[in-house]
Amino acid sequence: MIVGLDMGGTNIDAVVLADGEILKMVKKPTNRKNLFQSIWAALEELLVEIDKDKITRINLSTTVSTNTIVEKKADPVGMIIQRGPGLPYEFQGCTGEKIFISGYIDHRGHVVKDLDLREIKRAKDLFKEKNIKACAVVTKFSIRNPSHELRIGKLLAKEFSPVTLGHTLSGKLNFPRRVYTSYLNAAVCNTFQNFAGSLKKSLAKAGIEAPVFILKADGGTMKLATAEEKPVETILSGPAASLLGLMGMCSTEQDALLLDIGGTTTDIFFLADGVPVFEPLGIKISGYKTLVRAIYSVSIGLGGDSSIRVGNDTIQIGPQREGPPYAFGGPAPTPTDGMIVLGLMEANEETLVKARQGMEKLGRHLGLSPEGMADKVLDTMGDIIKNKVVSLLQELNEKPVYTIQELLYGKKIEPQVINIIGGPAKALAPVLSKKFSLPCHYPADYQVANAIGAALARITTEITLLADTAQGILSVPELGIHEKVSKRFTLEQAREKALTLLKERAAFLGANPLEVVGEIVEESSFNMVRGFSTSGKNIRIKAQVKPDLSYQWRGEHN
Protein backbone atom coordinates (compact mmCIF):
# COMPACT_ATOMS: atom_id res chain seq x y z
CA MET A 1 0.00 0.00 0.00
CA ILE A 2 1.10 3.55 -0.73
CA VAL A 3 -0.07 6.65 1.12
CA GLY A 4 -0.30 9.85 -0.93
CA LEU A 5 -0.77 13.16 0.83
CA ASP A 6 -1.01 16.62 -0.73
CA MET A 7 -0.99 19.84 1.29
CA GLY A 8 -3.01 22.51 -0.48
CA GLY A 9 -3.73 26.09 0.51
CA THR A 10 -7.29 25.20 1.56
CA ASN A 11 -7.35 21.46 2.24
CA ILE A 12 -5.06 18.51 2.82
CA ASP A 13 -6.01 15.51 0.69
CA ALA A 14 -4.83 12.03 1.59
CA VAL A 15 -5.36 8.59 0.04
CA VAL A 16 -4.32 4.99 0.56
CA LEU A 17 -3.73 3.13 -2.71
CA ALA A 18 -3.29 -0.57 -3.30
CA ASP A 19 -2.74 -2.00 -6.79
CA GLY A 20 -3.88 1.25 -8.41
CA GLU A 21 -7.16 1.50 -6.51
CA ILE A 22 -8.28 3.74 -3.65
CA LEU A 23 -8.78 1.96 -0.33
CA LYS A 24 -9.52 5.10 1.65
CA MET A 25 -9.43 8.88 1.27
CA VAL A 26 -9.84 11.90 3.55
CA LYS A 27 -9.96 15.67 3.11
CA LYS A 28 -9.06 17.93 6.05
CA PRO A 29 -8.78 21.74 6.26
CA THR A 30 -5.28 23.22 6.19
CA ASN A 31 -4.26 25.17 9.29
CA ARG A 32 -1.68 27.57 7.87
CA LYS A 33 -0.43 28.42 11.37
CA ASN A 34 0.44 24.77 12.04
CA LEU A 35 1.20 22.87 8.86
CA PHE A 36 2.62 19.86 10.66
CA GLN A 37 -0.51 19.42 12.77
CA SER A 38 -2.63 19.67 9.62
CA ILE A 39 -0.70 16.85 7.99
CA TRP A 40 -0.75 14.70 11.09
CA ALA A 41 -4.52 15.14 11.55
CA ALA A 42 -5.07 13.92 7.97
CA LEU A 43 -2.73 10.95 8.37
CA GLU A 44 -4.22 9.97 11.71
CA GLU A 45 -7.77 9.82 10.31
CA LEU A 46 -6.65 8.19 7.07
CA LEU A 47 -4.90 5.28 8.77
CA VAL A 48 -7.75 4.21 11.08
CA GLU A 49 -8.45 0.51 10.37
CA ILE A 50 -5.54 0.38 7.90
CA ASP A 51 -2.88 -2.29 8.49
CA LYS A 52 0.13 -0.03 8.98
CA ASP A 53 2.57 -2.90 8.43
CA LYS A 54 1.40 -3.14 4.82
CA ILE A 55 2.27 0.48 4.01
CA THR A 56 5.38 0.42 1.80
CA ARG A 57 5.87 4.18 1.47
CA ILE A 58 4.38 7.59 2.22
CA ASN A 59 4.62 10.20 -0.57
CA LEU A 60 4.08 13.73 0.68
CA SER A 61 3.81 17.04 -1.15
CA THR A 62 4.31 19.93 1.22
CA THR A 63 4.15 23.72 1.12
CA VAL A 64 6.59 24.19 4.03
CA SER A 65 9.50 25.54 1.96
CA THR A 66 7.28 27.48 -0.45
CA ASN A 67 5.36 29.22 2.33
CA THR A 68 8.55 30.04 4.23
CA ILE A 69 9.88 31.91 1.18
CA VAL A 70 6.64 33.53 0.01
CA GLU A 71 5.71 34.71 3.52
CA LYS A 72 9.27 36.05 4.06
CA LYS A 73 9.85 33.91 7.15
CA ALA A 74 13.15 32.43 6.00
CA ASP A 75 16.23 32.52 8.22
CA PRO A 76 18.92 35.15 7.57
CA VAL A 77 21.89 33.64 5.77
CA GLY A 78 25.59 34.37 5.92
CA MET A 79 26.66 34.35 2.26
CA ILE A 80 30.29 33.95 1.21
CA ILE A 81 30.48 34.70 -2.51
CA GLN A 82 33.50 34.58 -4.80
CA ARG A 83 32.57 36.58 -7.89
CA GLY A 84 35.91 36.70 -9.68
CA PRO A 85 36.26 39.09 -12.64
CA GLY A 86 33.19 40.04 -14.62
CA LEU A 87 29.88 41.64 -13.72
CA PRO A 88 29.79 42.89 -10.10
CA TYR A 89 26.62 41.04 -9.08
CA GLU A 90 25.23 42.37 -5.78
CA PHE A 91 22.50 39.74 -5.27
CA GLN A 92 19.82 41.94 -3.79
CA GLY A 93 17.15 40.15 -1.80
CA CYS A 94 19.42 37.78 0.12
CA THR A 95 18.48 38.51 3.74
CA GLY A 96 21.41 38.34 6.17
CA GLU A 97 25.00 39.24 5.36
CA LYS A 98 26.86 38.95 2.04
CA ILE A 99 30.65 38.78 2.06
CA PHE A 100 32.40 39.02 -1.31
CA ILE A 101 35.84 37.45 -1.18
CA SER A 102 38.86 37.55 -3.45
CA GLY A 103 40.28 34.54 -5.28
CA TYR A 104 39.20 33.06 -8.59
CA ILE A 105 38.81 29.74 -10.39
CA ASP A 106 38.43 30.08 -14.16
CA HIS A 107 35.95 28.36 -16.49
CA ARG A 108 38.36 25.43 -17.02
CA GLY A 109 38.67 24.83 -13.28
CA HIS A 110 42.17 26.33 -12.91
CA VAL A 111 42.89 28.16 -9.66
CA VAL A 112 43.92 31.62 -10.88
CA LYS A 113 44.07 33.22 -7.44
CA ASP A 114 43.88 31.32 -4.17
CA LEU A 115 41.75 32.08 -1.12
CA ASP A 116 42.68 34.69 1.45
CA LEU A 117 41.80 32.90 4.68
CA ARG A 118 41.78 36.20 6.60
CA GLU A 119 38.63 37.13 4.66
CA ILE A 120 36.93 33.91 5.77
CA LYS A 121 37.88 34.68 9.40
CA ARG A 122 36.32 38.16 9.11
CA ALA A 123 33.17 36.65 7.58
CA LYS A 124 32.85 34.15 10.45
CA ASP A 125 33.28 36.87 13.03
CA LEU A 126 30.60 39.01 11.38
CA PHE A 127 28.13 36.13 11.15
CA LYS A 128 28.61 35.32 14.85
CA GLU A 129 28.23 38.98 15.76
CA LYS A 130 24.92 39.09 13.84
CA ASN A 131 23.81 35.75 15.37
CA ILE A 132 23.52 34.15 11.92
CA LYS A 133 23.52 30.34 11.97
CA ALA A 134 22.80 29.37 8.34
CA CYS A 135 25.49 29.86 5.71
CA ALA A 136 25.93 29.40 1.97
CA VAL A 137 29.15 29.36 -0.03
CA VAL A 138 29.19 29.96 -3.79
CA THR A 139 32.16 30.41 -6.10
CA LYS A 140 31.67 31.23 -9.76
CA PHE A 141 32.99 28.09 -11.49
CA SER A 142 32.65 25.64 -8.62
CA ILE A 143 31.03 23.04 -10.86
CA ARG A 144 34.39 22.81 -12.69
CA ASN A 145 36.44 22.87 -9.49
CA PRO A 146 34.74 22.94 -6.07
CA SER A 147 37.98 23.16 -4.04
CA HIS A 148 37.39 26.71 -2.77
CA GLU A 149 33.81 25.94 -1.71
CA LEU A 150 34.93 22.74 0.02
CA ARG A 151 37.72 24.49 1.95
CA ILE A 152 35.43 27.29 3.09
CA GLY A 153 32.73 24.79 4.00
CA LYS A 154 35.12 22.93 6.32
CA LEU A 155 36.09 26.18 8.01
CA LEU A 156 32.41 26.97 8.70
CA ALA A 157 31.13 23.49 9.58
CA LYS A 158 32.01 23.44 13.30
CA GLU A 159 30.34 26.75 14.13
CA PHE A 160 27.47 27.12 11.64
CA SER A 161 24.60 24.96 10.44
CA PRO A 162 23.39 24.40 7.82
CA VAL A 163 26.22 25.16 5.41
CA THR A 164 25.11 24.95 1.75
CA LEU A 165 27.75 24.61 -0.98
CA GLY A 166 26.60 25.88 -4.36
CA HIS A 167 28.14 23.12 -6.50
CA THR A 168 26.11 20.41 -4.73
CA LEU A 169 22.74 21.80 -5.85
CA SER A 170 23.12 21.81 -9.63
CA GLY A 171 25.61 21.05 -12.37
CA LYS A 172 24.27 23.84 -14.56
CA LEU A 173 26.33 26.91 -15.43
CA ASN A 174 24.53 30.02 -14.20
CA PHE A 175 26.30 31.83 -11.39
CA PRO A 176 23.50 34.23 -10.34
CA ARG A 177 20.91 31.44 -10.23
CA ARG A 178 23.29 29.23 -8.26
CA VAL A 179 23.76 31.98 -5.67
CA TYR A 180 20.00 32.44 -5.20
CA THR A 181 19.41 28.67 -5.13
CA SER A 182 22.07 28.29 -2.43
CA TYR A 183 20.67 31.19 -0.46
CA LEU A 184 17.13 29.79 -0.48
CA ASN A 185 18.33 26.31 0.46
CA ALA A 186 20.16 27.62 3.52
CA ALA A 187 17.32 30.00 4.38
CA VAL A 188 14.60 27.32 4.60
CA CYS A 189 16.74 24.45 5.87
CA ASN A 190 16.09 24.80 9.61
CA THR A 191 12.35 25.29 9.10
CA PHE A 192 12.11 22.19 6.94
CA GLN A 193 14.27 20.14 9.30
CA ASN A 194 12.04 21.07 12.25
CA PHE A 195 8.99 20.02 10.24
CA ALA A 196 10.66 16.74 9.22
CA GLY A 197 11.71 16.03 12.80
CA SER A 198 8.16 16.45 14.08
CA LEU A 199 6.83 14.21 11.32
CA LYS A 200 9.34 11.44 12.06
CA LYS A 201 8.57 11.51 15.79
CA SER A 202 4.84 11.31 15.19
CA LEU A 203 5.17 8.43 12.73
CA ALA A 204 7.36 6.55 15.18
CA LYS A 205 4.85 7.16 18.00
CA ALA A 206 2.07 5.80 15.79
CA GLY A 207 4.11 2.71 14.96
CA ILE A 208 4.47 3.58 11.25
CA GLU A 209 7.81 2.37 9.88
CA ALA A 210 7.20 3.08 6.18
CA PRO A 211 9.76 5.37 4.55
CA VAL A 212 8.67 8.93 3.77
CA PHE A 213 9.36 10.51 0.38
CA ILE A 214 8.88 14.18 -0.50
CA LEU A 215 7.71 15.41 -3.89
CA LYS A 216 10.06 17.69 -5.80
CA ALA A 217 9.20 20.46 -8.21
CA ASP A 218 10.06 18.21 -11.19
CA GLY A 219 7.36 15.67 -10.31
CA GLY A 220 9.72 13.12 -8.76
CA THR A 221 10.36 12.19 -5.15
CA MET A 222 13.31 12.01 -2.79
CA LYS A 223 13.85 10.51 0.65
CA LEU A 224 12.91 12.71 3.59
CA ALA A 225 16.56 12.70 4.74
CA THR A 226 17.67 14.04 1.36
CA ALA A 227 14.98 16.71 1.47
CA GLU A 228 16.35 17.83 4.84
CA GLU A 229 19.70 18.53 3.14
CA LYS A 230 18.22 20.07 -0.01
CA PRO A 231 14.83 21.52 0.97
CA VAL A 232 15.01 23.99 -1.92
CA GLU A 233 14.11 21.02 -4.15
CA THR A 234 10.70 20.80 -2.41
CA ILE A 235 9.59 24.26 -3.55
CA LEU A 236 6.34 23.98 -5.52
CA SER A 237 5.95 20.27 -4.82
CA GLY A 238 2.17 20.85 -4.69
CA PRO A 239 1.83 21.69 -8.40
CA ALA A 240 3.99 18.63 -9.13
CA ALA A 241 1.43 16.43 -7.36
CA SER A 242 -1.32 18.10 -9.39
CA LEU A 243 0.43 17.38 -12.67
CA LEU A 244 1.03 13.73 -11.82
CA GLY A 245 -2.59 13.34 -10.79
CA LEU A 246 -3.73 14.84 -14.08
CA MET A 247 -1.34 12.71 -16.14
CA GLY A 248 -2.18 9.52 -14.29
CA MET A 249 -5.93 9.93 -14.25
CA CYS A 250 -6.50 11.69 -17.60
CA SER A 251 -3.71 10.41 -19.85
CA THR A 252 -3.37 11.82 -23.35
CA GLU A 253 -0.76 11.94 -26.13
CA GLN A 254 -2.05 15.26 -27.47
CA ASP A 255 -1.19 18.86 -26.76
CA ALA A 256 -3.29 19.57 -23.69
CA LEU A 257 -4.25 22.21 -21.15
CA LEU A 258 -4.20 20.87 -17.60
CA LEU A 259 -5.93 22.67 -14.72
CA ASP A 260 -6.04 22.10 -10.98
CA ILE A 261 -8.72 24.37 -9.52
CA GLY A 262 -8.54 24.34 -5.75
CA GLY A 263 -10.11 26.42 -3.04
CA THR A 264 -7.51 29.20 -3.18
CA THR A 265 -5.68 28.99 -6.50
CA THR A 266 -5.78 27.54 -10.00
CA ASP A 267 -2.61 25.86 -11.26
CA ILE A 268 -2.08 25.81 -15.03
CA PHE A 269 0.08 23.28 -16.92
CA PHE A 270 0.61 22.29 -20.54
CA LEU A 271 1.48 19.07 -22.34
CA ALA A 272 3.30 19.03 -25.67
CA ASP A 273 2.41 15.81 -27.48
CA GLY A 274 1.42 14.35 -24.12
CA VAL A 275 4.72 15.30 -22.41
CA PRO A 276 4.91 17.95 -19.64
CA VAL A 277 6.45 21.30 -20.51
CA PHE A 278 9.45 22.10 -18.29
CA GLU A 279 11.21 25.23 -17.08
CA PRO A 280 14.49 25.10 -19.05
CA LEU A 281 16.51 27.02 -16.45
CA GLY A 282 14.63 26.55 -13.18
CA ILE A 283 11.95 27.88 -10.86
CA LYS A 284 11.41 31.57 -10.23
CA ILE A 285 9.81 32.18 -6.82
CA SER A 286 9.19 35.51 -5.06
CA GLY A 287 11.59 37.22 -7.47
CA TYR A 288 14.41 34.68 -6.96
CA LYS A 289 15.60 32.92 -10.12
CA THR A 290 16.86 29.46 -9.22
CA LEU A 291 18.35 26.34 -10.79
CA VAL A 292 15.68 24.10 -9.25
CA ARG A 293 14.51 21.70 -11.97
CA ALA A 294 10.78 22.16 -12.36
CA ILE A 295 7.61 21.52 -14.30
CA TYR A 296 6.27 24.61 -16.05
CA SER A 297 3.33 25.78 -13.96
CA VAL A 298 1.58 29.07 -13.31
CA SER A 299 -0.67 29.71 -10.34
CA ILE A 300 -3.39 32.38 -10.27
CA GLY A 301 -5.44 33.54 -7.31
CA LEU A 302 -8.72 31.97 -8.38
CA GLY A 303 -10.47 29.10 -6.62
CA GLY A 304 -13.73 27.81 -5.28
CA ASP A 305 -13.33 29.83 -2.07
CA SER A 306 -12.08 33.08 -3.65
CA SER A 307 -13.98 36.10 -2.37
CA ILE A 308 -16.31 37.85 -4.84
CA ARG A 309 -16.89 41.59 -5.06
CA VAL A 310 -19.22 43.54 -7.35
CA GLY A 311 -18.63 47.12 -8.39
CA ASN A 312 -19.27 49.31 -11.44
CA ASP A 313 -21.37 46.53 -12.97
CA THR A 314 -18.39 44.16 -12.96
CA ILE A 315 -17.48 41.08 -10.94
CA GLN A 316 -14.07 40.58 -9.34
CA ILE A 317 -13.24 37.07 -8.15
CA GLY A 318 -10.11 36.68 -6.01
CA PRO A 319 -7.20 36.80 -5.78
CA GLN A 320 -7.83 36.75 -2.02
CA ARG A 321 -9.47 33.97 -0.05
CA GLU A 322 -11.02 35.59 3.01
CA GLY A 323 -12.32 32.36 4.51
CA PRO A 324 -14.73 29.50 3.80
CA PRO A 325 -17.72 29.97 1.47
CA TYR A 326 -20.63 32.10 2.67
CA ALA A 327 -22.73 28.92 2.88
CA PHE A 328 -20.36 27.55 5.53
CA GLY A 329 -20.12 30.68 7.65
CA GLY A 330 -17.54 32.60 5.66
CA PRO A 331 -17.42 36.41 5.44
CA ALA A 332 -18.02 36.79 1.69
CA PRO A 333 -19.77 34.99 -1.17
CA THR A 334 -17.56 32.67 -3.23
CA PRO A 335 -17.83 30.61 -6.43
CA THR A 336 -18.62 27.57 -4.26
CA ASP A 337 -21.81 29.34 -3.14
CA GLY A 338 -22.77 29.77 -6.79
CA MET A 339 -22.13 26.10 -7.50
CA ILE A 340 -24.35 25.11 -4.58
CA VAL A 341 -27.15 27.38 -5.80
CA LEU A 342 -26.98 25.78 -9.26
CA GLY A 343 -27.11 22.28 -7.79
CA LEU A 344 -23.58 21.49 -8.93
CA MET A 345 -22.42 20.69 -5.41
CA GLU A 346 -24.28 18.72 -2.76
CA ALA A 347 -25.66 20.72 0.17
CA ASN A 348 -28.29 20.42 2.90
CA GLU A 349 -31.21 22.82 3.13
CA GLU A 350 -29.53 25.18 5.60
CA THR A 351 -26.37 25.42 3.48
CA LEU A 352 -28.42 26.01 0.32
CA VAL A 353 -30.30 28.87 2.01
CA LYS A 354 -27.04 30.53 3.02
CA ALA A 355 -25.57 30.09 -0.46
CA ARG A 356 -28.66 31.66 -2.04
CA GLN A 357 -28.37 34.60 0.38
CA GLY A 358 -24.79 35.14 -0.73
CA MET A 359 -25.68 35.11 -4.42
CA GLU A 360 -28.75 37.27 -3.80
CA LYS A 361 -26.58 39.80 -1.98
CA LEU A 362 -24.28 40.10 -5.02
CA GLY A 363 -27.09 39.90 -7.58
CA ARG A 364 -28.85 43.01 -6.26
CA HIS A 365 -26.04 45.16 -7.66
CA LEU A 366 -26.49 43.68 -11.14
CA GLY A 367 -30.24 43.09 -11.16
CA LEU A 368 -29.79 39.31 -11.25
CA SER A 369 -31.56 36.47 -9.45
CA PRO A 370 -29.45 34.14 -7.23
CA GLU A 371 -29.36 31.63 -10.10
CA GLY A 372 -28.50 34.32 -12.63
CA MET A 373 -25.75 35.62 -10.38
CA ALA A 374 -24.36 32.10 -9.92
CA ASP A 375 -24.26 31.61 -13.71
CA LYS A 376 -22.48 34.95 -14.05
CA VAL A 377 -19.87 33.94 -11.46
CA LEU A 378 -19.00 30.67 -13.23
CA ASP A 379 -18.93 32.43 -16.60
CA THR A 380 -16.52 35.01 -15.18
CA MET A 381 -14.28 32.27 -13.78
CA GLY A 382 -14.17 30.73 -17.25
CA ASP A 383 -13.17 34.08 -18.77
CA ILE A 384 -10.40 34.64 -16.20
CA ILE A 385 -8.92 31.22 -16.86
CA LYS A 386 -9.19 31.52 -20.63
CA ASN A 387 -7.59 34.98 -20.74
CA LYS A 388 -4.66 33.76 -18.65
CA VAL A 389 -4.19 30.61 -20.72
CA VAL A 390 -4.24 32.56 -23.99
CA SER A 391 -1.57 34.90 -22.59
CA LEU A 392 0.61 32.01 -21.39
CA LEU A 393 0.37 30.16 -24.69
CA GLN A 394 1.40 33.25 -26.60
CA GLU A 395 4.41 33.64 -24.31
CA LEU A 396 5.36 29.94 -24.53
CA ASN A 397 4.99 29.76 -28.29
CA GLU A 398 7.33 32.70 -28.78
CA LYS A 399 10.28 30.75 -27.32
CA PRO A 400 11.65 27.20 -27.57
CA VAL A 401 9.46 24.54 -25.95
CA TYR A 402 11.28 22.31 -23.49
CA THR A 403 9.85 19.04 -22.20
CA ILE A 404 11.20 16.45 -19.76
CA GLN A 405 12.42 14.47 -22.77
CA GLU A 406 13.83 17.00 -25.20
CA LEU A 407 13.78 20.44 -26.75
CA LEU A 408 11.01 20.48 -29.36
CA TYR A 409 12.39 22.69 -32.12
CA GLY A 410 9.73 24.91 -33.70
CA LYS A 411 6.95 23.30 -31.67
CA LYS A 412 3.82 25.39 -31.07
CA ILE A 413 1.53 24.19 -28.31
CA GLU A 414 -2.08 24.03 -29.47
CA PRO A 415 -4.23 22.26 -26.85
CA GLN A 416 -6.69 19.73 -28.25
CA VAL A 417 -8.19 18.77 -24.89
CA ILE A 418 -8.61 20.15 -21.36
CA ASN A 419 -8.12 17.91 -18.33
CA ILE A 420 -9.22 19.30 -14.99
CA ILE A 421 -9.09 18.29 -11.31
CA GLY A 422 -9.90 19.95 -7.97
CA GLY A 423 -13.10 20.55 -6.03
CA PRO A 424 -14.84 22.74 -8.69
CA ALA A 425 -13.77 20.50 -11.62
CA LYS A 426 -17.16 18.93 -12.34
CA ALA A 427 -18.99 22.25 -12.08
CA LEU A 428 -16.56 24.16 -14.31
CA ALA A 429 -15.91 21.50 -16.98
CA PRO A 430 -18.90 22.47 -19.19
CA VAL A 431 -18.12 26.18 -18.79
CA LEU A 432 -14.49 25.72 -19.86
CA SER A 433 -15.43 23.38 -22.68
CA LYS A 434 -17.65 26.11 -24.10
CA LYS A 435 -15.11 28.89 -23.57
CA PHE A 436 -12.27 27.03 -25.32
CA SER A 437 -14.40 25.01 -27.77
CA LEU A 438 -12.54 21.91 -26.60
CA PRO A 439 -13.54 18.71 -24.80
CA CYS A 440 -13.00 19.05 -21.05
CA HIS A 441 -12.51 15.90 -18.96
CA TYR A 442 -12.34 15.29 -15.21
CA PRO A 443 -11.60 12.00 -13.43
CA ALA A 444 -14.07 10.20 -11.18
CA ASP A 445 -12.02 11.02 -8.05
CA TYR A 446 -11.22 14.59 -9.08
CA GLN A 447 -11.53 15.91 -5.51
CA VAL A 448 -8.44 13.97 -4.30
CA ALA A 449 -6.49 13.80 -7.57
CA ASN A 450 -3.51 15.67 -6.07
CA ALA A 451 -3.07 13.06 -3.35
CA ILE A 452 -3.33 10.31 -5.96
CA GLY A 453 -0.69 12.12 -8.02
CA ALA A 454 1.59 12.27 -4.98
CA ALA A 455 1.10 8.54 -4.39
CA LEU A 456 1.91 7.71 -8.02
CA ALA A 457 5.18 9.69 -8.08
CA ARG A 458 8.47 7.87 -8.38
CA ILE A 459 12.04 8.86 -7.57
CA THR A 460 13.82 11.11 -10.06
CA THR A 461 17.26 12.62 -10.18
CA GLU A 462 19.72 14.14 -12.63
CA ILE A 463 23.48 14.53 -12.80
CA THR A 464 25.93 16.49 -14.91
CA LEU A 465 29.25 14.87 -15.80
CA LEU A 466 32.06 17.19 -16.90
CA ALA A 467 35.38 15.88 -18.20
CA ASP A 468 38.42 17.87 -19.26
CA THR A 469 40.84 15.30 -20.69
CA ALA A 470 43.57 17.88 -21.26
CA GLN A 471 43.72 18.38 -17.49
CA GLY A 472 42.74 14.80 -16.76
CA ILE A 473 39.86 15.91 -14.50
CA LEU A 474 36.30 14.53 -14.24
CA SER A 475 33.63 16.06 -12.02
CA VAL A 476 30.00 15.44 -11.15
CA PRO A 477 29.01 18.50 -9.08
CA GLU A 478 25.72 17.11 -7.72
CA LEU A 479 27.55 14.10 -6.26
CA GLY A 480 30.64 15.95 -5.04
CA ILE A 481 32.85 13.94 -7.41
CA HIS A 482 36.11 15.57 -8.55
CA GLU A 483 38.66 12.98 -9.67
CA LYS A 484 41.42 12.12 -12.13
CA VAL A 485 40.53 10.69 -15.55
CA SER A 486 42.59 9.32 -18.41
CA LYS A 487 43.55 11.67 -21.22
CA ARG A 488 42.09 9.01 -23.54
CA PHE A 489 38.64 9.21 -21.86
CA THR A 490 35.96 9.17 -24.60
CA LEU A 491 32.41 10.40 -25.05
CA GLU A 492 31.17 6.80 -25.03
CA GLN A 493 32.92 6.15 -21.72
CA ALA A 494 31.40 9.36 -20.36
CA ARG A 495 27.91 8.17 -21.31
CA GLU A 496 28.43 4.82 -19.58
CA LYS A 497 29.86 6.39 -16.43
CA ALA A 498 27.08 8.98 -16.26
CA LEU A 499 24.35 6.34 -16.48
CA THR A 500 26.08 4.15 -13.89
CA LEU A 501 26.42 7.06 -11.46
CA LEU A 502 22.83 8.08 -12.16
CA LYS A 503 21.52 4.64 -11.21
CA GLU A 504 23.68 4.58 -8.08
CA ARG A 505 22.33 8.00 -7.12
CA ALA A 506 18.73 6.91 -7.70
CA ALA A 507 19.26 3.79 -5.59
CA PHE A 508 20.73 5.93 -2.79
CA LEU A 509 17.64 8.13 -2.94
CA GLY A 510 15.46 5.06 -2.43
CA ALA A 511 14.63 3.83 -5.95
CA ASN A 512 14.46 0.16 -6.84
CA PRO A 513 17.56 -0.36 -9.05
CA LEU A 514 15.61 -2.75 -11.28
CA GLU A 515 13.07 -0.01 -12.07
CA VAL A 516 15.53 2.81 -12.77
CA VAL A 517 15.68 3.82 -16.42
CA GLY A 518 18.31 6.45 -17.07
CA GLU A 519 18.59 8.55 -20.21
CA ILE A 520 21.07 11.03 -21.66
CA VAL A 521 19.31 14.32 -22.31
CA GLU A 522 22.29 16.48 -23.30
CA GLU A 523 25.79 15.70 -24.49
CA SER A 524 28.66 17.54 -26.12
CA SER A 525 32.32 16.92 -26.88
CA PHE A 526 34.70 19.61 -28.14
CA ASN A 527 38.34 19.32 -29.13
CA MET A 528 40.65 21.69 -27.27
CA VAL A 529 43.51 22.99 -29.34
CA ARG A 530 46.89 24.21 -28.11
CA GLY A 531 49.19 25.56 -30.75
CA PHE A 532 48.45 23.50 -33.86
CA SER A 533 47.42 20.22 -32.24
CA THR A 534 44.56 18.81 -30.20
CA SER A 535 45.41 18.80 -26.49
CA GLY A 536 42.29 17.03 -25.26
CA LYS A 537 38.50 17.06 -25.17
CA ASN A 538 35.94 18.95 -23.16
CA ILE A 539 33.03 16.56 -22.54
CA ARG A 540 29.68 17.35 -20.95
CA ILE A 541 26.93 14.81 -20.26
CA LYS A 542 23.58 15.46 -18.59
CA ALA A 543 21.65 12.34 -17.56
CA GLN A 544 18.32 11.93 -15.79
CA VAL A 545 15.78 9.56 -14.42
CA LYS A 546 12.81 11.36 -15.87
CA PRO A 547 9.64 12.10 -13.89
CA ASP A 548 6.95 9.52 -14.48
CA LEU A 549 4.25 7.49 -12.75
CA SER A 550 5.14 4.47 -10.65
CA TYR A 551 2.19 2.67 -12.25
CA GLN A 552 -0.80 3.51 -14.41
CA TRP A 553 -3.99 4.64 -12.72
CA ARG A 554 -6.98 2.36 -13.22
CA GLY A 555 -9.73 4.91 -12.72
CA GLU A 556 -11.92 6.47 -15.39
CA HIS A 557 -12.64 10.06 -16.40
CA ASN A 558 -15.68 11.93 -17.65
C-alpha positions, 0 to 999 in steps of 0.5 A: 500500500502507498499513502499519498498526501497533498498539502493545499492552501485550503485542504489537505487531501490524503489517500491509501492506494493498493494496486492502483485502486483507492482503499480510503481517502480523507480531506481535512482543512489546512491550518496555515499556522500549524502545517505539521498538525494539519498533515498529522490530523489527515494521516491519523484519520486516514490510517484508522483501520488500515494495516500499517505494516502493509504500508510500503511508502508515504509520498508527501507534497508539502508547502513548508518551503514554499510558504517560508519563502513567500511569507518572508519567514526564512532565516537570515543567511551568511553568504560567502560569494567569490565573484571573480572578474566580470559583472559585479553582481550584488544579489539583492534580496538575500536577507542576512550578510553577504561577504564578497571574497577575493580569489578566482577559479576560471571556467576550465577549473584552474585556480587563478588566485587562491583564497585569502583565509583572513577574509573567511575569518572576518566573515565568520566573526561578522556572522557570529556577531549578527547571530547568523547560523545558516550559511551558503558558499558559492564560487563562480565556477565551482562546478568545474572545481569545487575546491574553494567551496569545500575548503570554506565549507570545512572552516564553517562546519564546526560553528554554523549549520546548515552550510550549503555549498553551491556546487552540490545543488546543480551542475548547470552553469549560471552563477547568479541562479546558483547563488540564489538557489544556495541562499534559499536552500540555507534559508529554509533548511532549519524550518524544513528540518524542524517540520521533518523532525516532528513528522518522524517523531509522530510516525514513530509514536504511531508505529508507522515504519514506512519510509517517507518521500517528498515530492520535488518540483520536477514531479519526482520524489526524494527521501525525507533525509535528502529533502532535509539537506536540499529543501530547496528542491521541495519548492512547488511540490504541490503543483507537481502532485497536481500534474502527476494526478492529471497525467495519471488519471486523464492520460493523453498523447495530445497537446493539452491544457491541464488545470487544478482548480482548488479552493484558493488557487488555480494551477495551469500546466501544458502538455506538448504531445502528451509530455509535460512542458518544463522550465528550461533554467529553473523555478522563479519564486518571489523574485528569486531565479533558481536552478531548481529543476521544475515543471512549467506551472503558473498559479493564479489567485482563483479558486472555489473559495475566492472572495467575490466583489461587485462594483461598477457593474463588474465582478471581481473574483479573487485573488484573495481567499477571506475564509470559507464559502458564505454557505459555511459561515464565511465572510463573503460569497464565493464561487462555491456558493454559486455552484451550490445554488446551481445544484452542482455541489451537494448541500443540505437545506440550511447550506443552500439557504445561506448560499442563495443569500450570498448570491442574492446579496451580489445579484442586487447590484447587477439586477440578477436572481441568485441563479442568474448571479451564480451563472455569471460567477461561473462564466466570469471564472471561465473568462479569467482562466481563458484569458490567462491561458491565452496569454501564457500560450502566446508567451510559450509559443514565442520561445523554444518549448522544453519538455522532460524528454527534449527540446522540441524545435519549432513546436507550437503548443495548441491544446486539443483537450482540457483535463481538470481536477480539484473541487470545482472540476465537475462544475466548471468542466462544461463552462471551460469546454464552451469557452475554449471550444474543446472537450474538457474531462475530469476523473471520477475522483477529481476531488483527491487527484492531487493526493493520488498524483503524490502517491503515483510519483516515483524517484527522479534525479539528474546529474551532470558529468564534466570531463576535461581530458587535457587536465585529466579531470572529471567532475559530477558537481551534484555528487561531489565527485572531482577525480582524475581521468585518463587523457584518452577518456571518450564520449562513449565512456562518459555516457556509460559512467554517467548512467552508472552514477545516475543509477547509483544515485537513484538507488541511494535516494530510495529507488528500486535499481531494477526499475531505474531507467536512465537517459542522456538528455544532453551531451557535447564533446569539443576538441581543445587545441593548443598551438596547432594540435589537439590537447584534449577534449571537453566533454559534458553529459547530462543524464536523468531519471525522468519524472513519471508514474510508478504505475498507471492509474486504473480509474476512469474520467468523464 
